[in-house]
Amino acid sequence: MDRFVVEAERRVVGIAIRVPGGFRFVASDPDFHAVDRKVFRRARLLVSRVAELARALRARRGQRRFR
């Protein structure tokens, strides 16, 4: 597994690419630029961080779905 699509709120928000030291997240959605290009030691950590960010964005928007 060298790369995979990352989803949040049932839509694609970026991709993860295997790099030395873990996985780099590349955001395709501007809402997720806070973690764009960051490297995570494990794929599970990357997915957890993206999900955490998605929950925070949803709460901030009053439970509305992303556009």
JOMOKA-V509521 format. One record per pair of residues at least 24 apart in sequence whose ideal C-beta (glycine too) atoms are under 7 Angstrom apart, sorted by the first residue. I is the first residue (numbers start at 1). J is the second residue. Records with the same first field share a line. If there is no record, write none. Layout:
# JOMOKA-V509521
I = J  J
This chain:
# JOMOKA-V509521
6 = 47  50
8 = 50  51  54
9 = 54  58  65  66
11 = 66
13 = 50
16 = 43  46
25 = 50
31 = 57  66
